[in-house]
Amino acid sequence: MSDLHKEVSELERKSATAARLFDIRRIIGGLFVVYGVIVTIAGVNPSDADLKKAEGVHINLWTGLAMLALGLFFLIWMKLRPAQAPEEAPGTPES
């Protein structure tokens, strides 16, 4: 019975790890941070044509910074409130 309990504990631990690994906040936050860095770099030195199209606004810079902020928000949120493994479904037999 001890081996069965050990196997169940191991599966529960792996389930919790998978729940944290595939948390959608990690994916969204990571993508926004990566794209935010790219867009911010593109917005640091805009060409005159780009500024003329945007009516003098450094749109890539502001959009990149906003994307960075949103991505960091998601990653901090994930860190402060980690995902919990799903509870056992009602009606399932207990060991």
Beta strands, then each sheet from edge to edge (+ up, - down):
end
